[in-house]
């Protein structure tokens, strides 16, 4: 069991699964984003203090994708 886990979300997309985990450790809070494709995993860590910037950037990218699609 992961005692540092505060919240988790799972997103299914075709053959990929994305896990978004809010975790806390001695250095603070981070969001761990893991992509799982047939058992192969890649992970990035986003410090919680920049989540607003991260989400704003993703919103801008989504707006552009929506305009193009």
MDAnalysis code that builds the backbone (N, CA, C; Angstrom):
import MDAnalysis as mda
import numpy as np

u = mda.Universe.empty(207, n_residues=69, atom_resindex=np.repeat(np.arange(69), 3), trajectory=True)
u.add_TopologyAttr("name", ["N", "CA", "C"] * 69)
u.add_TopologyAttr("resid", np.arange(1, 70))
u.add_TopologyAttr("resname", ["UNK", "UNK", "UNK", "UNK", "UNK", "UNK", "UNK", "UNK", "UNK", "UNK", "UNK", "UNK", "UNK", "UNK", "UNK", "UNK", "UNK", "UNK", "UNK", "UNK", "UNK", "UNK", "UNK", "UNK", "UNK", "UNK", "UNK", "UNK", "UNK", "UNK", "UNK", "UNK", "UNK", "UNK", "UNK", "UNK", "UNK", "UNK", "UNK", "UNK", "UNK", "UNK", "UNK", "UNK", "UNK", "UNK", "UNK", "UNK", "UNK", "UNK", "UNK", "UNK", "UNK", "UNK", "UNK", "UNK", "UNK", "UNK", "UNK", "UNK", "UNK", "UNK", "UNK", "UNK", "UNK", "UNK", "UNK", "UNK", "UNK"])
u.atoms.positions = np.array([
    [0.842, -1.194, 0.000],
    [0.000, 0.000, 0.000],
    [0.876, 1.242, 0.000],
    [0.471, 2.241, -0.762],
    [1.249, 3.474, -0.884],
    [0.697, 4.514, 0.078],
    [1.386, 4.721, 1.194],
    [0.887, 5.636, 2.226],
    [0.970, 7.099, 1.803],
    [1.801, 7.414, 0.796],
    [1.912, 8.787, 0.330],
    [0.851, 9.169, -0.685],
    [0.005, 8.213, -1.081],
    [-1.016, 8.461, -2.103],
    [-2.210, 9.181, -1.483],
    [-2.528, 10.363, -2.043],
    [-3.644, 11.166, -1.544],
    [-4.896, 11.033, -2.403],
    [-4.695, 10.851, -3.707],
    [-5.831, 10.774, -4.644],
    [-5.331, 10.118, -5.912],
    [-6.201, 9.382, -6.589],
    [-5.822, 8.763, -7.856],
    [-6.987, 8.828, -8.847],
    [-6.641, 8.942, -10.111],
    [-7.611, 8.917, -11.207],
    [-7.045, 8.003, -12.287],
    [-7.942, 7.362, -13.045],
    [-7.533, 6.472, -14.130],
    [-8.308, 6.857, -15.376],
    [-7.601, 6.966, -16.503],
    [-8.214, 7.309, -17.784],
    [-7.867, 6.204, -18.783],
    [-8.894, 5.646, -19.415],
    [-8.687, 4.623, -20.435],
    [-8.807, 5.262, -21.808],
    [-7.845, 4.982, -22.688],
    [-7.850, 5.520, -24.046],
    [-7.301, 4.456, -24.987],
    [-8.180, 3.820, -25.740],
    [-7.792, 2.736, -26.646],
    [-6.989, 1.683, -25.890],
    [-5.743, 1.474, -26.286],
    [-4.927, 0.447, -25.632],
    [-4.060, 1.017, -24.519],
    [-4.239, 2.287, -24.204],
    [-3.447, 2.946, -23.163],
    [-4.286, 3.174, -21.914],
    [-3.608, 3.148, -20.783],
    [-4.219, 3.531, -19.521],
    [-3.331, 4.602, -18.903],
    [-3.947, 5.694, -18.476],
    [-3.219, 6.766, -17.803],
    [-3.632, 6.775, -16.339],
    [-2.640, 6.836, -15.455],
    [-2.877, 6.952, -14.018],
    [-2.372, 8.315, -13.571],
    [-3.210, 9.050, -12.852],
    [-2.821, 10.342, -12.294],
    [-2.933, 10.213, -10.780],
    [-1.790, 10.256, -10.112],
    [-1.733, 10.037, -8.672],
    [-1.195, 11.283, -7.971],
    [-1.972, 11.814, -7.045],
    [-1.487, 12.893, -6.187],
    [-0.805, 12.241, -5.000],
    [0.485, 12.546, -4.841],
    [1.269, 11.914, -3.788],
    [1.942, 12.984, -2.937],
    [2.236, 12.614, -1.718],
    [2.960, 13.514, -0.832],
    [4.146, 12.763, -0.231],
    [5.284, 13.464, -0.199],
    [6.461, 12.905, 0.444],
    [7.134, 14.016, 1.251],
    [8.310, 13.765, 1.723],
    [9.006, 14.740, 2.578],
    [9.288, 16.054, 1.852],
    [9.361, 16.016, 0.531],
    [9.657, 17.225, -0.251],
    [8.411, 17.988, -0.686],
    [7.217, 17.433, -0.460],
    [5.979, 18.110, -0.833],
    [5.066, 17.213, -1.639],
    [4.135, 17.847, -2.368],
    [3.166, 17.100, -3.178],
    [3.552, 17.121, -4.649],
    [3.291, 16.010, -5.315],
    [3.523, 15.883, -6.752],
    [2.363, 15.111, -7.365],
    [2.159, 15.346, -8.648],
    [1.248, 14.507, -9.414],
    [2.123, 13.606, -10.278],
    [1.962, 12.321, -10.071],
    [2.681, 11.318, -10.853],
    [1.748, 10.883, -11.974],
    [2.164, 11.094, -13.220],
    [1.358, 10.731, -14.385],
    [2.045, 9.556, -15.059],
    [1.341, 8.433, -15.111],
    [1.905, 7.207, -15.687],
    [1.066, 6.773, -16.869],
    [1.752, 6.480, -17.973],
    [1.112, 5.912, -19.158],
    [1.485, 4.438, -19.203],
    [0.488, 3.574, -19.276],
    [0.718, 2.133, -19.361],
    [0.194, 1.643, -20.701],
    [1.095, 1.067, -21.500],
    [0.725, 0.489, -22.791],
    [1.194, -0.956, -22.782],
    [0.262, -1.868, -22.630],
    [0.569, -3.304, -22.620],
    [1.686, -3.649, -21.634],
    [1.662, -3.045, -20.460],
    [2.642, -3.346, -19.434],
    [3.898, -2.498, -19.475],
    [4.097, -1.727, -20.550],
    [5.232, -0.802, -20.633],
    [4.799, 0.538, -20.065],
    [5.551, 1.043, -19.097],
    [5.148, 2.266, -18.403],
    [6.167, 3.377, -18.570],
    [5.639, 4.575, -18.751],
    [6.434, 5.806, -18.718],
    [5.779, 6.730, -17.711],
    [6.601, 7.448, -16.962],
    [6.082, 8.287, -15.877],
    [6.744, 9.652, -15.890],
    [5.940, 10.686, -15.579],
    [6.486, 12.012, -15.301],
    [5.939, 12.457, -13.950],
    [6.672, 13.338, -13.305],
    [6.256, 13.900, -12.022],
    [6.082, 15.404, -12.212],
    [4.943, 15.934, -11.774],
    [4.658, 17.365, -11.872],
    [4.507, 17.900, -10.448],
    [5.356, 18.836, -10.046],
    [5.211, 19.406, -8.701],
    [3.840, 20.061, -8.542],
    [3.189, 19.820, -7.415],
    [1.839, 20.337, -7.190],
    [1.777, 21.854, -7.291],
    [2.862, 22.542, -6.931],
    [2.817, 24.006, -6.959],
    [2.741, 24.584, -8.367],
    [3.019, 23.791, -9.404],
    [2.880, 24.304, -10.774],
    [1.693, 23.678, -11.506],
    [0.812, 22.987, -10.790],
    [-0.340, 22.358, -11.438],
    [-1.202, 23.370, -12.195],
    [-1.387, 24.556, -11.638],
    [-2.174, 25.580, -12.326],
    [-1.597, 25.901, -13.698],
    [-0.274, 26.087, -13.763],
    [0.395, 26.358, -15.040],
    [0.277, 25.166, -15.986],
    [0.430, 23.969, -15.451],
    [0.356, 22.743, -16.248],
    [-1.038, 22.590, -16.855],
    [-2.059, 22.796, -16.038],
    [-3.444, 22.668, -16.507],
    [-3.779, 23.764, -17.514],
    [-3.300, 24.981, -17.283],
    [-3.534, 26.077, -18.230],
    [-2.902, 25.762, -19.584],
    [-1.688, 25.213, -19.568],
    [-1.019, 24.858, -20.820],
    [-1.797, 23.762, -21.546],
    [-2.273, 22.754, -20.806],
    [-3.077, 21.701, -21.427],
    [-4.390, 22.251, -21.985],
    [-4.991, 23.205, -21.298],
    [-6.229, 23.833, -21.793],
    [-5.973, 24.580, -23.094],
    [-4.842, 25.276, -23.172],
    [-4.479, 25.977, -24.410],
    [-4.269, 24.982, -25.549],
    [-3.606, 23.869, -25.251],
    [-3.375, 22.845, -26.270],
    [-4.705, 22.244, -26.722],
    [-5.603, 21.984, -25.776],
    [-6.920, 21.434, -26.129],
    [-7.693, 22.405, -27.017],
    [-7.655, 23.699, -26.695],
    [-8.357, 24.693, -27.503],
    [-7.828, 24.690, -28.937],
    [-6.515, 24.604, -29.095],
    [-5.928, 24.554, -30.423],
    [-6.334, 23.276, -31.156],
    [-6.309, 22.153, -30.456],
    [-6.707, 20.871, -31.064],
    [-8.178, 20.916, -31.482],
    [-9.025, 21.515, -30.651],
    [-10.450, 21.624, -30.989],
    [-10.650, 22.470, -32.237],
    [-9.874, 23.558, -32.362],
    [-9.971, 24.426, -33.542],
    [-9.525, 23.690, -34.798],
    [-8.506, 22.834, -34.673],
    [-7.957, 22.112, -35.817],
    [-8.822, 20.921, -36.219],
    [-9.567, 20.368, -35.215],
    [-10.300, 19.125, -35.457],
    [-11.626, 19.349, -36.064],
])
